[in-house]
Amino acid sequence: MSLPAFKLLRPRTIAEAVEQLASHSGKIQILAGGTDLIPSMKQRLFEPEFVLDIGGIEELHKIRVVPGLGMEIGALTTLSKLEDSEFVRRSYPVLHEAVKTVASPLLRNMGTLGGNICLDTRCVWYNQSLTWRKSCGFCIKKDGDLCHVAPGGTRCWAVFSGDTPAALLCLNAELEIAGSQGFRRIPLQHFYTGLGEARMKLGPTELLVRVFLPESYAGWRGAYKKLRIRGSIDYPLAGVAVALKKPGNRVEDARVALTAVNPVPCLVPEAPHALIGKIVDEYHATVVGELAAHVARPLTTSALTPEYRREMIKVFARRAVLEAAKNQNGSAN
């Protein structure tokens, strides 16, 4: 499949990028690593007149550790750079575990953290060629007015399928967004809408520029488990991230987050109550699995059944909790 015709724009500063977004509002798409946008354009899911290649904005590639505050990660930091970072592996292991599961090494060399956060929602009825979608009468997310997943409804149930946002939710990450009105900073938890067709609270003249990881979450133990059909390349069909503050035998704090089973990545709100003050064992891990399954709302958006994906959320949540609770020597305490 060939790409539609477009004009490529290459800003060198954030201010220039924002200006071009404002000038071509409604007719432009932002290109970071391109691993998601380019295939989607070939499928005619997007046919912008302009493509804004932000790869030349040098400051968006930078990583900075600020003592007393935490880590600042430029939105264009590649996933492979985070995977190779010893600081990330040691200080924010849940993010390291999630990053190294994304796609394949080649795609991680191109894909960016900002791109993974802003990933388009996916559905077996949406991520198809133009000819295929036309034969089905299109859908709410693109060119139609029917959701094939839930025909009686009026909303899109396309699922969010990024790996890193679940880990970032466990780390209470914040985002810096640049726009025509200046810069604003919001918790990642408030960035998503929960709507498949309009997934982000990002204005037409705005772009994500930085991710902040609080120092208070550095050193938390972490694990990430991902269900996919193939062992590489594939998007998650269910994903669970777990981060535990556990300096001794008992858990002092905990966060559990899900991805790929809802239109938005989300925390499991009751999980901390099941773990704080506890010595983690199979029982407590199983309880978290049940709580996670209650939050998951998988529908027929992928090749695997909703029932199987919900059951695997239970399994992966239990495994992730047990893995995160282990010492470096492999023994739980």
C-alpha positions in Angstrom: 0.0 0.0 0.0 1.3 3.4 -0.9 1.2 6.6 1.1 -1.3 9.4 0.3 0.2 12.7 -1.0 1.2 15.2 1.7 3.6 18.0 2.4 6.4 17.4 4.9 7.2 20.1 7.4 10.3 20.0 9.6 10.4 22.5 12.5 13.6 23.0 14.5 12.0 24.4 17.6 8.9 23.7 19.8 7.7 27.2 19.0 7.9 26.6 15.3 6.1 23.3 15.6 3.2 24.9 17.5 3.0 27.7 15.0 2.7 25.1 12.1 0.1 23.1 14.0 -2.0 26.3 14.4 -1.5 27.3 10.7 -2.7 23.9 9.4 -5.1 22.9 12.1 -7.4 20.0 11.1 -5.1 19.1 8.1 -1.9 18.0 9.9 -0.5 14.9 11.7 2.5 14.8 14.0 5.3 12.4 13.0 7.6 11.2 15.8 9.1 7.7 15.1 6.5 7.0 12.5 6.0 3.3 13.5 2.3 3.8 14.0 1.4 6.8 11.8 3.0 5.5 8.6 1.1 2.2 8.5 -2.1 4.0 9.4 -1.6 6.4 6.5 -1.1 3.6 4.1 -4.4 2.1 5.3 -6.0 5.6 4.7 -6.9 5.9 8.3 -5.2 9.3 8.1 -4.9 11.4 4.9 -3.4 14.7 6.2 -2.4 17.5 3.8 0.7 18.1 6.0 2.9 15.9 8.1 4.9 17.6 10.9 8.2 15.8 11.4 9.3 16.8 14.9 12.4 14.7 14.8 14.6 17.7 14.3 13.7 19.4 17.6 16.8 18.6 19.5 15.5 19.3 23.0 12.8 16.6 22.7 15.5 14.0 22.5 17.1 14.8 25.9 17.0 12.9 29.2 17.8 14.7 32.4 18.0 13.5 36.0 17.2 16.3 38.5 18.3 15.5 42.1 15.3 16.0 44.4 12.8 16.0 41.6 13.2 12.9 39.4 13.7 12.2 35.8 12.7 14.3 32.7 12.4 12.4 29.5 12.0 14.2 26.1 9.1 12.9 24.1 11.3 11.9 21.2 13.5 9.6 23.4 13.6 6.3 21.6 12.3 3.2 23.4 15.6 1.5 22.7 17.5 4.3 24.5 15.3 3.8 27.6 15.7 0.0 27.3 19.5 0.5 27.3 19.5 2.9 30.2 21.0 1.4 33.4 19.5 4.3 35.4 16.0 3.4 34.2 16.5 -0.3 34.8 17.7 0.4 38.3 15.5 3.3 39.4 12.2 2.7 37.4 12.2 -1.1 36.7 8.5 -1.2 35.8 9.1 1.2 32.9 12.2 -0.7 31.8 10.2 -4.0 31.8 7.4 -2.4 29.7 9.7 -0.7 27.2 11.6 -3.9 26.3 8.4 -5.7 25.4 7.3 -3.1 22.8 7.3 -4.5 19.2 10.8 -5.6 18.0 14.3 -4.1 18.4 14.1 -2.5 15.0 10.8 -0.7 15.9 12.1 0.3 19.3 15.1 2.0 17.6 12.5 4.2 15.8 9.6 4.3 18.2 9.5 7.0 20.8 8.2 7.3 24.4 5.9 10.2 23.3 4.6 8.2 20.4 3.8 5.2 22.6 1.9 7.5 25.0 0.0 9.1 22.1 -0.6 5.8 20.3 -3.9 5.6 18.4 -6.6 3.2 19.8 -6.9 0.0 17.8 -9.8 -2.3 16.7 -10.0 -5.3 14.3 -12.8 -3.3 12.5 -10.6 -0.2 12.2 -7.0 -1.2 11.5 -7.8 -2.5 8.1 -7.3 -1.4 4.5 -9.7 1.2 2.9 -11.3 -1.5 0.7 -11.9 -3.8 3.7 -13.5 -1.0 5.8 -15.6 0.2 2.9 -17.1 -3.3 2.4 -18.2 -3.2 6.1 -19.7 0.3 5.9 -16.9 1.9 7.9 -17.2 2.6 11.7 -17.7 5.4 14.2 -13.9 5.9 14.6 -13.5 6.5 10.8 -16.0 7.6 8.2 -19.1 5.8 9.6 -21.7 5.9 12.4 -21.8 2.3 13.6 -19.6 0.5 16.2 -19.3 -3.1 15.0 -18.1 -4.1 18.5 -21.2 -2.7 20.2 -23.8 -2.1 17.5 -26.5 -0.7 19.8 -24.3 2.0 21.2 -23.2 5.5 20.0 -19.5 5.4 21.2 -16.3 3.9 19.9 -14.8 1.0 21.9 -11.4 0.8 20.1 -8.8 -0.2 22.7 -5.7 1.6 23.8 -2.7 -0.6 23.1 0.4 1.2 24.3 2.7 -0.7 26.7 4.5 2.1 28.5 1.5 4.2 29.8 0.6 1.4 32.2 4.1 1.5 33.7 4.0 5.3 33.7 0.7 5.3 35.6 2.3 3.1 38.2 5.0 5.8 38.6 2.5 8.7 38.8 4.1 10.2 35.7 3.3 13.7 34.5 3.3 15.2 31.0 4.4 18.6 29.7 2.4 19.8 26.8 3.3 22.8 24.5 0.6 24.8 22.7 -0.3 28.2 21.4 -1.3 29.2 24.9 2.1 28.2 26.3 3.1 25.1 28.4 0.9 23.1 30.7 1.7 20.1 32.9 -0.8 17.4 33.8 -0.8 13.9 35.4 -0.7 11.2 32.8 -3.8 9.8 34.5 -5.8 12.8 33.3 -4.4 12.8 29.7 -6.8 10.2 28.3 -10.5 10.6 27.6 -11.7 7.0 27.7 -13.2 7.5 24.2 -11.9 5.3 21.4 -12.5 7.9 18.7 -10.9 10.9 20.6 -8.4 9.3 22.9 -6.4 12.2 24.2 -7.0 15.6 25.8 -4.6 17.2 23.4 -5.7 20.3 21.5 -5.2 20.8 17.7 -2.3 23.2 18.4 -0.6 21.2 21.1 2.1 18.5 21.2 3.6 16.4 24.0 7.1 17.5 24.8 8.3 15.9 28.0 7.5 13.1 30.6 8.3 13.5 34.3 9.0 10.6 36.7 8.9 11.7 40.4 12.0 10.8 42.4 9.7 9.5 45.2 8.9 6.5 42.9 12.6 5.7 42.1 13.6 2.4 43.5 10.1 0.9 43.6 10.2 -2.7 42.4 8.3 -3.4 39.2 7.1 -5.9 36.7 5.1 -5.9 33.4 3.3 -8.8 31.8 1.9 -8.7 28.3 -0.4 -11.0 26.3 0.2 -11.1 22.6 -0.2 -13.7 19.9 3.5 -13.6 18.7 6.5 -13.2 21.0 7.6 -10.0 19.3 6.2 -7.2 17.1 2.6 -7.5 18.3 0.6 -5.0 20.3 -0.6 -6.1 23.7 -4.0 -7.7 23.8 -3.8 -7.5 27.6 -1.1 -5.9 29.8 -0.5 -5.5 33.5 2.1 -3.3 35.2 2.9 -3.5 38.9 5.1 -1.2 41.1 5.7 -1.9 44.8 7.4 0.2 47.4 8.8 -2.6 49.5 12.0 -1.8 51.3 11.6 -4.8 53.7 9.3 -7.7 54.2 6.0 -5.8 53.9 4.6 -3.6 51.1 4.5 0.1 52.0 2.8 1.3 48.9 1.6 -0.2 45.6 0.2 0.7 42.2 -1.3 -1.7 39.5 -2.3 -0.5 36.0 -3.8 -2.2 33.0 -3.5 -1.6 29.2 -5.1 -3.1 26.1 -8.4 -4.1 27.8 -10.1 -0.7 27.8 -10.2 2.4 25.6 -7.8 4.0 28.1 -4.9 2.7 30.2 -6.1 2.7 33.8 -5.1 2.1 37.4 -6.7 -0.7 39.5 -7.9 1.5 42.3 -8.5 -1.2 45.0 -5.1 -2.9 44.4 -3.1 -0.9 47.0 -5.6 -1.8 49.7 -5.0 -5.5 49.0 -1.2 -5.1 49.2 -0.2 -2.3 51.6 1.1 -3.7 54.9 1.1 -7.3 53.6 3.8 -9.9 53.1 3.1 -10.8 49.5 2.1 -14.4 48.8 0.0 -16.3 46.3 -3.2 -15.4 48.1 -2.6 -11.6 48.0 -1.4 -11.8 44.4 -4.6 -13.7 43.4 -6.8 -11.1 45.1 -5.1 -8.4 43.0 -5.7 -10.5 39.9 -9.5 -10.6 40.7 -9.5 -6.9 41.3 -7.8 -6.2 38.0 -10.2 -8.4 36.1 -13.1 -6.3 37.5 -11.6 -3.2 36.1 -10.8 -4.8 32.7 -13.5 -4.3 30.0 -12.3 -6.2 27.0 -14.6 -6.4 24.0 -14.3 -8.0 20.5 -11.7 -5.5 19.3 -9.0 -8.1 18.6 -8.4 -11.7 17.4 -8.7 -13.1 20.9 -12.0 -13.4 22.8 -12.9 -10.9 25.6 -13.3 -13.9 28.0 -9.8 -15.1 27.4 -8.2 -11.7 27.7 -10.0 -11.0 31.0 -8.9 -14.4 32.4 -5.3 -13.6 31.4 -5.5 -10.2 33.2 -6.0 -12.3 36.4 -3.1 -14.5 35.6 -0.7 -11.8 34.6 -1.7 -9.5 37.5 -0.9 -12.4 39.9 2.4 -13.2 38.2 3.4 -9.5 38.1 2.7 -8.9 41.8 4.8 -12.0 42.8 7.6 -11.0 40.5 7.7 -7.4 41.7 7.8 -8.6 45.3 10.9 -10.7 44.8 14.3 -9.8 46.0 17.2 -9.4 43.6 18.3 -12.9 44.6 14.9 -14.2 43.4 13.4 -15.0 46.8 10.2 -13.3 48.0 10.0 -11.7 51.4 
